[in-house]
Amino acid sequence: MAQLLPPPPTTTVTTGDDDRRRLQFRLWQLSITTITIMVAVWFSTMGVLPAILAWVVAKHVLVAIYLMGLDRYPTYRDEVTGPRPGA
């Protein structure tokens, strides 16, 4: 009869090395998002064509802000190179 072993323990990774910078970046994202939406709403009061253009531009700006916030390759403490040291 085969015996099942428990999975190996996961490696501990700390991502809270620079919480102040991360908080400032998230607050910047929130403020720029709010300003973008407020400007789009203001242009919406000017008519149909300015409203359509404003929301198209606002959508692109909001997607760009969102993509800036994605930490695709976060850096960790004591990491010298990128996420793949052998590459």
PDB file with SEQRES, HELIX, SHEET and CRYST1 records, atoms N, CA, C and O in Angstrom:
SEQRES   1 A   87  MET ALA GLN LEU LEU PRO PRO PRO PRO THR THR THR VAL          
SEQRES   2 A   87  THR THR GLY ASP ASP ASP ARG ARG ARG LEU GLN PHE ARG          
SEQRES   3 A   87  LEU TRP GLN LEU SER ILE THR THR ILE THR ILE MET VAL          
SEQRES   4 A   87  ALA VAL TRP PHE SER THR MET GLY VAL LEU PRO ALA ILE          
SEQRES   5 A   87  LEU ALA TRP VAL VAL ALA LYS HIS VAL LEU VAL ALA ILE          
SEQRES   6 A   87  TYR LEU MET GLY LEU ASP ARG TYR PRO THR TYR ARG ASP          
SEQRES   7 A   87  GLU VAL THR GLY PRO ARG PRO GLY ALA                          
HELIX    1 AA1 ASP A   19  SER A   44  1                                  26    
HELIX    2 AA2 VAL A   48  GLY A   69  1                                  22    
CRYST1    1.000    1.000    1.000  90.00  90.00  90.00 P 1           1          
ATOM      1  N   MET A   1       0.840  -1.174   0.000  1.00  0.00           N  
ATOM      2  CA  MET A   1       0.000   0.000   0.000  1.00  0.00           C  
ATOM      3  C   MET A   1       0.889   1.241   0.000  1.00  0.00           C  
ATOM      4  O   MET A   1       1.808   1.352   0.812  1.00  0.00           O  
ATOM      5  N   ALA A   2       0.614   2.169  -0.908  1.00  0.00           N  
ATOM      6  CA  ALA A   2       1.416   3.383  -1.018  1.00  0.00           C  
ATOM      7  C   ALA A   2       1.001   4.380   0.054  1.00  0.00           C  
ATOM      8  O   ALA A   2      -0.176   4.511   0.389  1.00  0.00           O  
ATOM      9  N   GLN A   3       1.987   5.066   0.571  1.00  0.00           N  
ATOM     10  CA  GLN A   3       1.706   6.092   1.571  1.00  0.00           C  
ATOM     11  C   GLN A   3       1.861   7.469   0.921  1.00  0.00           C  
ATOM     12  O   GLN A   3       2.805   7.721   0.171  1.00  0.00           O  
ATOM     13  N   LEU A   4       0.930   8.331   1.223  1.00  0.00           N  
ATOM     14  CA  LEU A   4       0.980   9.682   0.673  1.00  0.00           C  
ATOM     15  C   LEU A   4       1.752  10.589   1.606  1.00  0.00           C  
ATOM     16  O   LEU A   4       1.545  10.583   2.820  1.00  0.00           O  
ATOM     17  N   LEU A   5       2.639  11.363   1.024  1.00  0.00           N  
ATOM     18  CA  LEU A   5       3.405  12.326   1.806  1.00  0.00           C  
ATOM     19  C   LEU A   5       2.740  13.691   1.714  1.00  0.00           C  
ATOM     20  O   LEU A   5       2.144  14.028   0.691  1.00  0.00           O  
ATOM     21  N   PRO A   6       2.841  14.469   2.773  1.00  0.00           N  
ATOM     22  CA  PRO A   6       2.291  15.825   2.681  1.00  0.00           C  
ATOM     23  C   PRO A   6       3.137  16.668   1.729  1.00  0.00           C  
ATOM     24  O   PRO A   6       4.315  16.372   1.529  1.00  0.00           O  
ATOM     25  N   PRO A   7       2.565  17.690   1.153  1.00  0.00           N  
ATOM     26  CA  PRO A   7       3.344  18.528   0.228  1.00  0.00           C  
ATOM     27  C   PRO A   7       4.461  19.251   0.975  1.00  0.00           C  
ATOM     28  O   PRO A   7       4.347  19.501   2.175  1.00  0.00           O  
ATOM     29  N   PRO A   8       5.527  19.584   0.276  1.00  0.00           N  
ATOM     30  CA  PRO A   8       6.619  20.298   0.929  1.00  0.00           C  
ATOM     31  C   PRO A   8       6.141  21.678   1.382  1.00  0.00           C  
ATOM     32  O   PRO A   8       5.242  22.255   0.770  1.00  0.00           O  
ATOM     33  N   PRO A   9       6.734  22.206   2.446  1.00  0.00           N  
ATOM     34  CA  PRO A   9       6.308  23.531   2.914  1.00  0.00           C  
ATOM     35  C   PRO A   9       6.628  24.605   1.880  1.00  0.00           C  
ATOM     36  O   PRO A   9       7.626  24.522   1.165  1.00  0.00           O  
ATOM     37  N   THR A  10       5.782  25.591   1.817  1.00  0.00           N  
ATOM     38  CA  THR A  10       5.999  26.671   0.861  1.00  0.00           C  
ATOM     39  C   THR A  10       7.105  27.589   1.361  1.00  0.00           C  
ATOM     40  O   THR A  10       7.340  27.704   2.564  1.00  0.00           O  
ATOM     41  N   THR A  11       7.771  28.234   0.430  1.00  0.00           N  
ATOM     42  CA  THR A  11       8.823  29.171   0.803  1.00  0.00           C  
ATOM     43  C   THR A  11       8.195  30.477   1.260  1.00  0.00           C  
ATOM     44  O   THR A  11       7.199  30.929   0.695  1.00  0.00           O  
ATOM     45  N   THR A  12       8.767  31.064   2.259  1.00  0.00           N  
ATOM     46  CA  THR A  12       8.250  32.317   2.797  1.00  0.00           C  
ATOM     47  C   THR A  12       8.827  33.485   2.005  1.00  0.00           C  
ATOM     48  O   THR A  12      10.044  33.606   1.858  1.00  0.00           O  
ATOM     49  N   VAL A  13       7.958  34.329   1.503  1.00  0.00           N  
ATOM     50  CA  VAL A  13       8.370  35.484   0.719  1.00  0.00           C  
ATOM     51  C   VAL A  13       7.717  36.711   1.336  1.00  0.00           C  
ATOM     52  O   VAL A  13       6.506  36.740   1.555  1.00  0.00           O  
ATOM     53  N   THR A  14       8.521  37.713   1.610  1.00  0.00           N  
ATOM     54  CA  THR A  14       7.961  38.945   2.157  1.00  0.00           C  
ATOM     55  C   THR A  14       7.804  39.959   1.045  1.00  0.00           C  
ATOM     56  O   THR A  14       8.741  40.221   0.291  1.00  0.00           O  
ATOM     57  N   THR A  15       6.624  40.523   0.950  1.00  0.00           N  
ATOM     58  CA  THR A  15       6.393  41.555  -0.052  1.00  0.00           C  
ATOM     59  C   THR A  15       6.193  42.910   0.606  1.00  0.00           C  
ATOM     60  O   THR A  15       6.015  43.905  -0.098  1.00  0.00           O  
ATOM     61  N   GLY A  16       6.215  42.983   1.916  1.00  0.00           N  
ATOM     62  CA  GLY A  16       5.975  44.242   2.600  1.00  0.00           C  
ATOM     63  C   GLY A  16       7.237  44.991   2.944  1.00  0.00           C  
ATOM     64  O   GLY A  16       7.325  45.597   4.013  1.00  0.00           O  
ATOM     65  N   ASP A  17       8.224  44.962   2.054  1.00  0.00           N  
ATOM     66  CA  ASP A  17       9.484  45.626   2.341  1.00  0.00           C  
ATOM     67  C   ASP A  17       9.348  47.144   2.310  1.00  0.00           C  
ATOM     68  O   ASP A  17       9.957  47.847   3.116  1.00  0.00           O  
ATOM     69  N   ASP A  18       8.548  47.643   1.376  1.00  0.00           N  
ATOM     70  CA  ASP A  18       8.454  49.086   1.214  1.00  0.00           C  
ATOM     71  C   ASP A  18       6.986  49.487   1.189  1.00  0.00           C  
ATOM     72  O   ASP A  18       6.448  49.865   0.149  1.00  0.00           O  
ATOM     73  N   ASP A  19       6.353  49.399   2.347  1.00  0.00           N  
ATOM     74  CA  ASP A  19       4.923  49.652   2.420  1.00  0.00           C  
ATOM     75  C   ASP A  19       4.571  51.106   2.144  1.00  0.00           C  
ATOM     76  O   ASP A  19       3.518  51.382   1.567  1.00  0.00           O  
ATOM     77  N   ARG A  20       5.426  52.042   2.541  1.00  0.00           N  
ATOM     78  CA  ARG A  20       5.121  53.460   2.342  1.00  0.00           C  
ATOM     79  C   ARG A  20       5.071  53.805   0.854  1.00  0.00           C  
ATOM     80  O   ARG A  20       4.174  54.522   0.409  1.00  0.00           O  
ATOM     81  N   ARG A  21       6.029  53.296   0.094  1.00  0.00           N  
ATOM     82  CA  ARG A  21       6.044  53.564  -1.344  1.00  0.00           C  
ATOM     83  C   ARG A  21       4.831  52.951  -2.027  1.00  0.00           C  
ATOM     84  O   ARG A  21       4.229  53.557  -2.914  1.00  0.00           O  
ATOM     85  N   ARG A  22       4.480  51.743  -1.604  1.00  0.00           N  
ATOM     86  CA  ARG A  22       3.319  51.073  -2.179  1.00  0.00           C  
ATOM     87  C   ARG A  22       2.035  51.839  -1.852  1.00  0.00           C  
ATOM     88  O   ARG A  22       1.167  51.988  -2.712  1.00  0.00           O  
ATOM     89  N   LEU A  23       1.913  52.324  -0.619  1.00  0.00           N  
ATOM     90  CA  LEU A  23       0.742  53.095  -0.224  1.00  0.00           C  
ATOM     91  C   LEU A  23       0.660  54.401  -1.019  1.00  0.00           C  
ATOM     92  O   LEU A  23      -0.417  54.775  -1.482  1.00  0.00           O  
ATOM     93  N   GLN A  24       1.783  55.090  -1.177  1.00  0.00           N  
ATOM     94  CA  GLN A  24       1.784  56.331  -1.945  1.00  0.00           C  
ATOM     95  C   GLN A  24       1.393  56.082  -3.397  1.00  0.00           C  
ATOM     96  O   GLN A  24       0.674  56.880  -3.997  1.00  0.00           O  
ATOM     97  N   PHE A  25       1.866  54.975  -3.957  1.00  0.00           N  
ATOM     98  CA  PHE A  25       1.514  54.659  -5.338  1.00  0.00           C  
ATOM     99  C   PHE A  25       0.033  54.352  -5.457  1.00  0.00           C  
ATOM    100  O   PHE A  25      -0.606  54.798  -6.410  1.00  0.00           O  
ATOM    101  N   ARG A  26      -0.536  53.597  -4.510  1.00  0.00           N  
ATOM    102  CA  ARG A  26      -1.970  53.270  -4.554  1.00  0.00           C  
ATOM    103  C   ARG A  26      -2.820  54.529  -4.366  1.00  0.00           C  
ATOM    104  O   ARG A  26      -3.864  54.669  -5.004  1.00  0.00           O  
ATOM    105  N   LEU A  27      -2.385  55.443  -3.496  1.00  0.00           N  
ATOM    106  CA  LEU A  27      -3.116  56.694  -3.322  1.00  0.00           C  
ATOM    107  C   LEU A  27      -3.028  57.559  -4.577  1.00  0.00           C  
ATOM    108  O   LEU A  27      -3.996  58.228  -4.940  1.00  0.00           O  
ATOM    109  N   TRP A  28      -1.876  57.546  -5.238  1.00  0.00           N  
ATOM    110  CA  TRP A  28      -1.726  58.266  -6.497  1.00  0.00           C  
ATOM    111  C   TRP A  28      -2.662  57.671  -7.540  1.00  0.00           C  
ATOM    112  O   TRP A  28      -3.315  58.411  -8.277  1.00  0.00           O  
ATOM    113  N   GLN A  29      -2.734  56.341  -7.613  1.00  0.00           N  
ATOM    114  CA  GLN A  29      -3.644  55.694  -8.549  1.00  0.00           C  
ATOM    115  C   GLN A  29      -5.093  56.103  -8.283  1.00  0.00           C  
ATOM    116  O   GLN A  29      -5.841  56.412  -9.211  1.00  0.00           O  
ATOM    117  N   LEU A  30      -5.474  56.101  -7.025  1.00  0.00           N  
ATOM    118  CA  LEU A  30      -6.840  56.459  -6.669  1.00  0.00           C  
ATOM    119  C   LEU A  30      -7.149  57.912  -7.030  1.00  0.00           C  
ATOM    120  O   LEU A  30      -8.227  58.205  -7.549  1.00  0.00           O  
ATOM    121  N   SER A  31      -6.218  58.816  -6.761  1.00  0.00           N  
ATOM    122  CA  SER A  31      -6.474  60.226  -7.060  1.00  0.00           C  
ATOM    123  C   SER A  31      -6.521  60.485  -8.563  1.00  0.00           C  
ATOM    124  O   SER A  31      -7.380  61.238  -9.022  1.00  0.00           O  
ATOM    125  N   ILE A  32      -5.634  59.889  -9.332  1.00  0.00           N  
ATOM    126  CA  ILE A  32      -5.646  60.073 -10.787  1.00  0.00           C  
ATOM    127  C   ILE A  32      -6.901  59.458 -11.391  1.00  0.00           C  
ATOM    128  O   ILE A  32      -7.469  60.013 -12.332  1.00  0.00           O  
ATOM    129  N   THR A  33      -7.341  58.320 -10.862  1.00  0.00           N  
ATOM    130  CA  THR A  33      -8.576  57.705 -11.330  1.00  0.00           C  
ATOM    131  C   THR A  33      -9.767  58.608 -11.052  1.00  0.00           C  
ATOM    132  O   THR A  33     -10.634  58.782 -11.908  1.00  0.00           O  
ATOM    133  N   THR A  34      -9.810  59.180  -9.856  1.00  0.00           N  
ATOM    134  CA  THR A  34     -10.911  60.078  -9.506  1.00  0.00           C  
ATOM    135  C   THR A  34     -10.925  61.312 -10.397  1.00  0.00           C  
ATOM    136  O   THR A  34     -11.986  61.731 -10.858  1.00  0.00           O  
ATOM    137  N   ILE A  35      -9.772  61.888 -10.638  1.00  0.00           N  
ATOM    138  CA  ILE A  35      -9.688  63.071 -11.497  1.00  0.00           C  
ATOM    139  C   ILE A  35     -10.118  62.728 -12.924  1.00  0.00           C  
ATOM    140  O   ILE A  35     -10.816  63.514 -13.564  1.00  0.00           O  
ATOM    141  N   THR A  36      -9.707  61.564 -13.425  1.00  0.00           N  
ATOM    142  CA  THR A  36     -10.073  61.144 -14.775  1.00  0.00           C  
ATOM    143  C   THR A  36     -11.581  61.005 -14.910  1.00  0.00           C  
ATOM    144  O   THR A  36     -12.166  61.465 -15.890  1.00  0.00           O  
ATOM    145  N   ILE A  37     -12.204  60.378 -13.937  1.00  0.00           N  
ATOM    146  CA  ILE A  37     -13.652  60.197 -13.994  1.00  0.00           C  
ATOM    147  C   ILE A  37     -14.369  61.540 -13.866  1.00  0.00           C  
ATOM    148  O   ILE A  37     -15.361  61.777 -14.555  1.00  0.00           O  
ATOM    149  N   MET A  38     -13.885  62.409 -13.003  1.00  0.00           N  
ATOM    150  CA  MET A  38     -14.519  63.722 -12.844  1.00  0.00           C  
ATOM    151  C   MET A  38     -14.423  64.553 -14.129  1.00  0.00           C  
ATOM    152  O   MET A  38     -15.380  65.237 -14.491  1.00  0.00           O  
ATOM    153  N   VAL A  39     -13.299  64.501 -14.807  1.00  0.00           N  
ATOM    154  CA  VAL A  39     -13.146  65.229 -16.068  1.00  0.00           C  
ATOM    155  C   VAL A  39     -14.072  64.640 -17.133  1.00  0.00           C  
ATOM    156  O   VAL A  39     -14.673  65.387 -17.905  1.00  0.00           O  
ATOM    157  N   ALA A  40     -14.193  63.326 -17.184  1.00  0.00           N  
ATOM    158  CA  ALA A  40     -15.085  62.699 -18.154  1.00  0.00           C  
ATOM    159  C   ALA A  40     -16.542  63.066 -17.878  1.00  0.00           C  
ATOM    160  O   ALA A  40     -17.311  63.307 -18.809  1.00  0.00           O  
ATOM    161  N   VAL A  41     -16.917  63.107 -16.617  1.00  0.00           N  
ATOM    162  CA  VAL A  41     -18.284  63.518 -16.267  1.00  0.00           C  
ATOM    163  C   VAL A  41     -18.509  64.971 -16.663  1.00  0.00           C  
ATOM    164  O   VAL A  41     -19.580  65.312 -17.165  1.00  0.00           O  
ATOM    165  N   TRP A  42     -17.530  65.823 -16.449  1.00  0.00           N  
ATOM    166  CA  TRP A  42     -17.661  67.233 -16.814  1.00  0.00           C  
ATOM    167  C   TRP A  42     -17.839  67.389 -18.325  1.00  0.00           C  
ATOM    168  O   TRP A  42     -18.665  68.185 -18.773  1.00  0.00           O  
ATOM    169  N   PHE A  43     -17.065  66.630 -19.111  1.00  0.00           N  
ATOM    170  CA  PHE A  43     -17.222  66.692 -20.560  1.00  0.00           C  
ATOM    171  C   PHE A  43     -18.563  66.111 -21.000  1.00  0.00           C  
ATOM    172  O   PHE A  43     -19.074  66.471 -22.061  1.00  0.00           O  
ATOM    173  N   SER A  44     -19.130  65.224 -20.202  1.00  0.00           N  
ATOM    174  CA  SER A  44     -20.432  64.649 -20.545  1.00  0.00           C  
ATOM    175  C   SER A  44     -21.550  65.673 -20.479  1.00  0.00           C  
ATOM    176  O   SER A  44     -22.597  65.488 -21.100  1.00  0.00           O  
ATOM    177  N   THR A  45     -21.344  66.735 -19.745  1.00  0.00           N  
ATOM    178  CA  THR A  45     -22.367  67.775 -19.660  1.00  0.00           C  
ATOM    179  C   THR A  45     -22.363  68.694 -20.876  1.00  0.00           C  
ATOM    180  O   THR A  45     -23.248  69.539 -21.006  1.00  0.00           O  
ATOM    181  N   MET A  46     -21.389  68.547 -21.764  1.00  0.00           N  
ATOM    182  CA  MET A  46     -21.258  69.445 -22.915  1.00  0.00           C  
ATOM    183  C   MET A  46     -21.948  68.938 -24.174  1.00  0.00           C  
ATOM    184  O   MET A  46     -22.004  69.652 -25.175  1.00  0.00           O  
ATOM    185  N   GLY A  47     -22.462  67.746 -24.141  1.00  0.00           N  
ATOM    186  CA  GLY A  47     -23.145  67.225 -25.321  1.00  0.00           C  
ATOM    187  C   GLY A  47     -22.752  65.790 -25.600  1.00  0.00           C  
ATOM    188  O   GLY A  47     -21.980  65.179 -24.860  1.00  0.00           O  
ATOM    189  N   VAL A  48     -23.299  65.265 -26.684  1.00  0.00           N  
ATOM    190  CA  VAL A  48     -23.110  63.850 -27.000  1.00  0.00           C  
ATOM    191  C   VAL A  48     -21.701  63.567 -27.513  1.00  0.00           C  
ATOM    192  O   VAL A  48     -21.037  62.656 -27.019  1.00  0.00           O  
ATOM    193  N   LEU A  49     -21.243  64.327 -28.484  1.00  0.00           N  
ATOM    194  CA  LEU A  49     -19.920  64.058 -29.059  1.00  0.00           C  
ATOM    195  C   LEU A  49     -18.781  64.251 -28.049  1.00  0.00           C  
ATOM    196  O   LEU A  49     -17.906  63.389 -27.965  1.00  0.00           O  
ATOM    197  N   PRO A  50     -18.760  65.344 -27.282  1.00  0.00           N  
ATOM    198  CA  PRO A  50     -17.714  65.447 -26.261  1.00  0.00           C  
ATOM    199  C   PRO A  50     -17.806  64.343 -25.205  1.00  0.00           C  
ATOM    200  O   PRO A  50     -16.787  63.897 -24.678  1.00  0.00           O  
ATOM    201  N   ALA A  51     -19.023  63.906 -24.900  1.00  0.00           N  
ATOM    202  CA  ALA A  51     -19.190  62.833 -23.916  1.00  0.00           C  
ATOM    203  C   ALA A  51     -18.605  61.532 -24.424  1.00  0.00           C  
ATOM    204  O   ALA A  51     -17.910  60.830 -23.689  1.00  0.00           O  
ATOM    205  N   ILE A  52     -18.881  61.205 -25.680  1.00  0.00           N  
ATOM    206  CA  ILE A  52     -18.354  59.958 -26.251  1.00  0.00           C  
ATOM    207  C   ILE A  52     -16.829  60.008 -26.284  1.00  0.00           C  
ATOM    208  O   ILE A  52     -16.169  59.048 -25.885  1.00  0.00           O  
ATOM    209  N   LEU A  53     -16.271  61.111 -26.754  1.00  0.00           N  
ATOM    210  CA  LEU A  53     -14.813  61.232 -26.803  1.00  0.00           C  
ATOM    211  C   LEU A  53     -14.187  61.195 -25.412  1.00  0.00           C  
ATOM    212  O   LEU A  53     -13.133  60.592 -25.210  1.00  0.00           O  
ATOM    213  N   ALA A  54     -14.843  61.842 -24.467  1.00  0.00           N  
ATOM    214  CA  ALA A  54     -14.294  61.871 -23.103  1.00  0.00           C  
ATOM    215  C   ALA A  54     -14.274  60.476 -22.496  1.00  0.00           C  
ATOM    216  O   ALA A  54     -13.294  60.098 -21.853  1.00  0.00           O  
ATOM    217  N   TRP A  55     -15.334  59.710 -22.688  1.00  0.00           N  
ATOM    218  CA  TRP A  55     -15.371  58.374 -22.086  1.00  0.00           C  
ATOM    219  C   TRP A  55     -14.442  57.399 -22.788  1.00  0.00           C  
ATOM    220  O   TRP A  55     -13.923  56.478 -22.158  1.00  0.00           O  
ATOM    221  N   VAL A  56     -14.223  57.589 -24.092  1.00  0.00           N  
ATOM    222  CA  VAL A  56     -13.253  56.738 -24.798  1.00  0.00           C  
ATOM    223  C   VAL A  56     -11.847  57.018 -24.282  1.00  0.00           C  
ATOM    224  O   VAL A  56     -11.083  56.093 -24.007  1.00  0.00           O  
ATOM    225  N   VAL A  57     -11.513  58.290 -24.154  1.00  0.00           N  
ATOM    226  CA  VAL A  57     -10.190  58.651 -23.630  1.00  0.00           C  
ATOM    227  C   VAL A  57     -10.059  58.223 -22.173  1.00  0.00           C  
ATOM    228  O   VAL A  57      -9.010  57.721 -21.771  1.00  0.00           O  
ATOM    229  N   ALA A  58     -11.113  58.416 -21.375  1.00  0.00           N  
ATOM    230  CA  ALA A  58     -11.067  58.030 -19.958  1.00  0.00           C  
ATOM    231  C   ALA A  58     -10.868  56.530 -19.804  1.00  0.00           C  
ATOM    232  O   ALA A  58     -10.138  56.083 -18.920  1.00  0.00           O  
ATOM    233  N   LYS A  59     -11.516  55.754 -20.665  1.00  0.00           N  
ATOM    234  CA  LYS A  59     -11.343  54.299 -20.591  1.00  0.00           C  
ATOM    235  C   LYS A  59      -9.884  53.917 -20.836  1.00  0.00           C  
ATOM    236  O   LYS A  59      -9.336  53.062 -20.140  1.00  0.00           O  
ATOM    237  N   HIS A  60      -9.269  54.542 -21.810  1.00  0.00           N  
ATOM    238  CA  HIS A  60      -7.872  54.222 -22.099  1.00  0.00           C  
ATOM    239  C   HIS A  60      -6.946  54.663 -20.963  1.00  0.00           C  
ATOM    240  O   HIS A  60      -5.996  53.958 -20.622  1.00  0.00           O  
ATOM    241  N   VAL A  61      -7.221  55.807 -20.393  1.00  0.00           N  
ATOM    242  CA  VAL A  61      -6.413  56.283 -19.272  1.00  0.00           C  
ATOM    243  C   VAL A  61      -6.567  55.356 -18.070  1.00  0.00           C  
ATOM    244  O   VAL A  61      -5.587  55.023 -17.403  1.00  0.00           O  
ATOM    245  N   LEU A  62      -7.803  54.944 -17.798  1.00  0.00           N  
ATOM    246  CA  LEU A  62      -8.034  54.066 -16.648  1.00  0.00           C  
ATOM    247  C   LEU A  62      -7.380  52.702 -16.834  1.00  0.00           C  
ATOM    248  O   LEU A  62      -6.867  52.125 -15.875  1.00  0.00           O  
ATOM    249  N   VAL A  63      -7.394  52.188 -18.047  1.00  0.00           N  
ATOM    250  CA  VAL A  63      -6.713  50.911 -18.307  1.00  0.00           C  
ATOM    251  C   VAL A  63      -5.214  51.080 -18.122  1.00  0.00           C  
ATOM    252  O   VAL A  63      -4.557  50.190 -17.581  1.00  0.00           O  
ATOM    253  N   ALA A  64      -4.664  52.196 -18.558  1.00  0.00           N  
ATOM    254  CA  ALA A  64      -3.231  52.436 -18.377  1.00  0.00           C  
ATOM    255  C   ALA A  64      -2.870  52.542 -16.896  1.00  0.00           C  
ATOM    256  O   ALA A  64      -1.838  52.025 -16.469  1.00  0.00           O  
ATOM    257  N   ILE A  65      -3.714  53.208 -16.116  1.00  0.00           N  
ATOM    258  CA  ILE A  65      -3.462  53.309 -14.673  1.00  0.00           C  
ATOM    259  C   ILE A  65      -3.539  51.932 -14.032  1.00  0.00           C  
ATOM    260  O   ILE A  65      -2.723  51.592 -13.175  1.00  0.00           O  
ATOM    261  N   TYR A  66      -4.521  51.143 -14.450  1.00  0.00           N  
ATOM    262  CA  TYR A  66      -4.666  49.782 -13.911  1.00  0.00           C  
ATOM    263  C   TYR A  66      -3.450  48.923 -14.240  1.00  0.00           C  
ATOM    264  O   TYR A  66      -2.945  48.202 -13.379  1.00  0.00           O  
ATOM    265  N   LEU A  67      -2.985  48.997 -15.470  1.00  0.00           N  
ATOM    266  CA  LEU A  67      -1.838  48.184 -15.869  1.00  0.00           C  
ATOM    267  C   LEU A  67      -0.558  48.616 -15.165  1.00  0.00           C  
ATOM    268  O   LEU A  67       0.325  47.792 -14.926  1.00  0.00           O  
ATOM    269  N   MET A  68      -0.450  49.898 -14.833  1.00  0.00           N  
ATOM    270  CA  MET A  68       0.718  50.349 -14.070  1.00  0.00           C  
ATOM    271  C   MET A  68       0.734  49.719 -12.684  1.00  0.00           C  
ATOM    272  O   MET A  68       1.801  49.487 -12.116  1.00  0.00           O  
ATOM    273  N   GLY A  69      -0.441  49.446 -12.144  1.00  0.00           N  
ATOM    274  CA  GLY A  69      -0.541  48.904 -10.798  1.00  0.00           C  
ATOM    275  C   GLY A  69      -0.334  47.413 -10.712  1.00  0.00           C  
ATOM    276  O   GLY A  69      -0.163  46.884  -9.614  1.00  0.00           O  
ATOM    277  N   LEU A  70      -0.342  46.717 -11.832  1.00  0.00           N  
ATOM    278  CA  LEU A  70      -0.124  45.278 -11.785  1.00  0.00           C  
ATOM    279  C   LEU A  70       1.347  45.000 -11.525  1.00  0.00           C  
ATOM    280  O   LEU A  70       2.207  45.404 -12.309  1.00  0.00           O  
ATOM    281  N   ASP A  71       1.634  44.324 -10.448  1.00  0.00           N  
ATOM    282  CA  ASP A  71       3.014  43.961 -10.146  1.00  0.00           C  
ATOM    283  C   ASP A  71       3.296  42.629 -10.816  1.00  0.00           C  
ATOM    284  O   ASP A  71       3.183  41.565 -10.207  1.00  0.00           O  
ATOM    285  N   ARG A  72       3.667  42.717 -12.090  1.00  0.00           N  
ATOM    286  CA  ARG A  72       3.885  41.473 -12.819  1.00  0.00           C  
ATOM    287  C   ARG A  72       5.112  40.740 -12.291  1.00  0.00           C  
ATOM    288  O   ARG A  72       5.081  39.525 -12.096  1.00  0.00           O  
ATOM    289  N   TYR A  73       6.172  41.468 -12.067  1.00  0.00           N  
ATOM    290  CA  TYR A  73       7.378  40.876 -11.510  1.00  0.00           C  
ATOM    291  C   TYR A  73       7.796  41.684 -10.288  1.00  0.00           C  
ATOM    292  O   TYR A  73       8.675  42.539 -10.395  1.00  0.00           O  
ATOM    293  N   PRO A  74       7.192  41.436  -9.133  1.00  0.00           N  
ATOM    294  CA  PRO A  74       7.589  42.205  -7.947  1.00  0.00           C  
ATOM    295  C   PRO A  74       8.988  41.816  -7.496  1.00  0.00           C  
ATOM    296  O   PRO A  74       9.410  40.673  -7.676  1.00  0.00           O  
ATOM    297  N   THR A  75       9.698  42.760  -6.917  1.00  0.00           N  
ATOM    298  CA  THR A  75      11.019  42.463  -6.381  1.00  0.00           C  
ATOM    299  C   THR A  75      10.893  42.149  -4.899  1.00  0.00           C  
ATOM    300  O   THR A  75      10.076  42.742  -4.194  1.00  0.00           O  
ATOM    301  N   TYR A  76      11.685  41.239  -4.448  1.00  0.00           N  
ATOM    302  CA  TYR A  76      11.641  40.800  -3.067  1.00  0.00           C  
ATOM    303  C   TYR A  76      12.958  41.149  -2.377  1.00  0.00           C  
ATOM    304  O   TYR A  76      13.941  41.500  -3.029  1.00  0.00           O  
ATOM    305  N   ARG A  77      12.960  41.050  -1.090  1.00  0.00           N  
ATOM    306  CA  ARG A  77      14.138  41.367  -0.304  1.00  0.00           C  
ATOM    307  C   ARG A  77      15.294  40.449  -0.712  1.00  0.00           C  
ATOM    308  O   ARG A  77      15.098  39.254  -0.934  1.00  0.00           O  
ATOM    309  N   ASP A  78      16.482  41.011  -0.807  1.00  0.00           N  
ATOM    310  CA  ASP A  78      17.720  40.312  -1.165  1.00  0.00           C  
ATOM    311  C   ASP A  78      17.697  39.729  -2.571  1.00  0.00           C  
ATOM    312  O   ASP A  78      18.437  38.788  -2.861  1.00  0.00           O  
ATOM    313  N   GLU A  79      16.865  40.270  -3.441  1.00  0.00           N  
ATOM    314  CA  GLU A  79      16.843  39.801  -4.822  1.00  0.00           C  
ATOM    315  C   GLU A  79      17.760  40.697  -5.647  1.00  0.00           C  
ATOM    316  O   GLU A  79      17.535  41.903  -5.754  1.00  0.00           O  
ATOM    317  N   VAL A  80      18.795  40.093  -6.228  1.00  0.00           N  
ATOM    318  CA  VAL A  80      19.798  40.887  -6.929  1.00  0.00           C  
ATOM    319  C   VAL A  80      19.366  41.143  -8.374  1.00  0.00           C  
ATOM    320  O   VAL A  80      19.380  42.286  -8.831  1.00  0.00           O  
ATOM    321  N   THR A  81      18.985  40.095  -9.089  1.00  0.00           N  
ATOM    322  CA  THR A  81      18.580  40.254 -10.483  1.00  0.00           C  
ATOM    323  C   THR A  81      17.061  40.226 -10.564  1.00  0.00           C  
ATOM    324  O   THR A  81      16.377  40.535  -9.588  1.00  0.00           O  
ATOM    325  N   GLY A  82      16.542  39.861 -11.711  1.00  0.00           N  
ATOM    326  CA  GLY A  82      15.104  39.808 -11.919  1.00  0.00           C  
ATOM    327  C   GLY A  82      14.499  38.578 -11.268  1.00  0.00           C  
ATOM    328  O   GLY A  82      15.126  37.936 -10.425  1.00  0.00           O  
ATOM    329  N   PRO A  83      13.266  38.250 -11.669  1.00  0.00           N  
ATOM    330  CA  PRO A  83      12.593  37.102 -11.077  1.00  0.00           C  
ATOM    331  C   PRO A  83      13.214  35.776 -11.481  1.00  0.00           C  
ATOM    332  O   PRO A  83      13.042  34.775 -10.787  1.00  0.00           O  
ATOM    333  N   ARG A  84      13.946  35.757 -12.614  1.00  0.00           N  
ATOM    334  CA  ARG A  84      14.611  34.530 -13.040  1.00  0.00           C  
ATOM    335  C   ARG A  84      16.118  34.767 -13.027  1.00  0.00           C  
ATOM    336  O   ARG A  84      16.652  35.321 -13.989  1.00  0.00           O  
ATOM    337  N   PRO A  85      16.815  34.366 -11.974  1.00  0.00           N  
ATOM    338  CA  PRO A  85      18.255  34.677 -11.889  1.00  0.00           C  
ATOM    339  C   PRO A  85      19.081  34.010 -12.992  1.00  0.00           C  
ATOM    340  O   PRO A  85      20.124  34.545 -13.367  1.00  0.00           O  
ATOM    341  N   GLY A  86      18.652  32.867 -13.520  1.00  0.00           N  
ATOM    342  CA  GLY A  86      19.439  32.173 -14.529  1.00  0.00           C  
ATOM    343  C   GLY A  86      19.294  32.760 -15.914  1.00  0.00           C  
ATOM    344  O   GLY A  86      20.085  32.442 -16.803  1.00  0.00           O  
ATOM    345  N   ALA A  87      18.299  33.613 -16.120  1.00  0.00           N  
ATOM    346  CA  ALA A  87      18.053  34.130 -17.464  1.00  0.00           C  
ATOM    347  C   ALA A  87      18.941  35.314 -17.787  1.00  0.00           C  
ATOM    348  O   ALA A  87      18.858  35.867 -18.883  1.00  0.00           O  
TER     349      ALA A  87                                                      
END                                                                             
